[in-house]
Amino acid sequence: MPSEGGDGPVVLLQRVPEEPQAKNRVHLDIYAQDAPGLINRLVEAGEKRIEEPVTDEKTRWQVMADPEGNICCVMWEKTDLQEHFRALAVRR
């Protein structure tokens, strides 16, 4: 799903006819500067949010699942940490 501006990596997800036989062998963690926007685009494309967003000390992430149950996480930094890192960059 390319970004709206067309910059950044593009990940191609290919459908296969076989049903999953076990747990996913690949799990993508996708970092997005506009995570809410990406999550909304994924939902419009058929993905579902799994539970509430998860937060740890540095990041937040939303677990998403496609209609076949394949999961990925959309990740973003906490706003307060983004401001902290910006302040550090200015001091250097």
C-alpha positions as CSV (number, residue, x, y, z in Angstrom):
1,M,0.0,0.0,0.0
2,P,1.9,3.1,-1.2
3,S,1.8,6.3,0.8
4,E,-0.4,9.1,-0.4
5,G,2.6,11.2,-1.4
6,G,4.3,8.2,-3.2
7,D,7.5,8.4,-1.1
8,G,8.8,5.7,1.2
9,P,8.8,1.9,0.8
10,V,6.1,0.0,-0.9
11,V,5.2,-3.4,0.4
12,L,3.4,-5.8,-1.9
13,L,1.2,-8.4,-0.3
14,Q,0.3,-11.3,-2.5
15,R,-2.8,-13.5,-2.2
16,V,-2.3,-17.2,-2.4
17,P,-5.1,-19.8,-2.8
18,E,-4.1,-21.9,0.2
19,E,-5.6,-21.4,3.6
20,P,-3.1,-20.7,6.5
21,Q,-1.9,-24.0,8.0
22,A,-0.5,-22.6,11.2
23,K,0.5,-19.3,12.8
24,N,1.8,-16.7,10.3
25,R,5.4,-17.2,9.4
26,V,5.9,-13.5,8.7
27,H,4.6,-10.7,10.9
28,L,5.2,-7.1,9.6
29,D,5.7,-4.2,12.0
30,I,5.0,-1.1,9.9
31,Y,6.3,2.2,11.3
32,A,4.1,5.1,10.1
33,Q,4.5,8.9,10.8
34,D,0.7,9.1,10.2
35,A,-0.3,5.9,11.9
36,P,-4.0,6.8,12.4
37,G,-4.2,7.7,8.7
38,L,-2.6,4.4,7.7
39,I,-4.9,2.5,10.0
40,N,-7.9,4.2,8.5
41,R,-6.7,3.3,5.0
42,L,-6.1,-0.3,6.0
43,V,-9.6,-0.5,7.5
44,E,-11.1,0.9,4.3
45,A,-9.2,-1.9,2.4
46,G,-10.8,-4.6,4.6
47,E,-8.4,-4.9,7.6
48,K,-9.7,-5.0,11.2
49,R,-8.3,-3.5,14.4
50,I,-7.5,-6.2,16.9
51,E,-8.2,-5.0,20.4
52,E,-7.1,-1.5,21.6
53,P,-3.7,0.0,20.7
54,V,-0.8,-1.2,22.8
55,T,1.6,1.2,24.5
56,D,5.0,0.6,26.0
57,E,7.8,3.0,27.1
58,K,8.7,4.2,23.6
59,T,6.1,3.3,21.1
60,R,2.4,2.5,20.4
61,W,1.1,0.0,18.0
62,Q,-2.2,-1.2,16.7
63,V,-2.5,-4.9,15.8
64,M,-4.4,-5.3,12.5
65,A,-5.7,-8.4,10.7
66,D,-6.8,-8.9,7.1
67,P,-9.9,-10.9,6.2
68,E,-7.9,-14.2,6.2
69,G,-6.5,-13.5,9.7
70,N,-3.0,-12.5,8.7
71,I,-1.7,-9.9,11.3
72,C,0.6,-7.0,11.2
73,C,1.3,-4.1,13.6
74,V,1.1,-0.4,12.7
75,M,3.6,1.4,15.0
76,W,4.2,5.0,15.9
77,E,6.2,6.9,18.6
78,K,4.5,8.5,21.5
79,T,4.0,12.2,20.9
80,D,5.9,13.2,24.1
81,L,8.9,11.2,23.0
82,Q,8.8,12.8,19.5
83,E,9.0,16.2,21.1
84,H,11.8,15.1,23.4
85,F,13.8,13.8,20.4
86,R,13.2,17.0,18.5
87,A,14.5,19.0,21.4
88,L,17.6,16.9,21.6
89,A,18.3,17.4,17.9
90,V,18.1,21.2,18.3
91,R,20.7,21.1,21.0
92,R,23.2,19.3,18.9
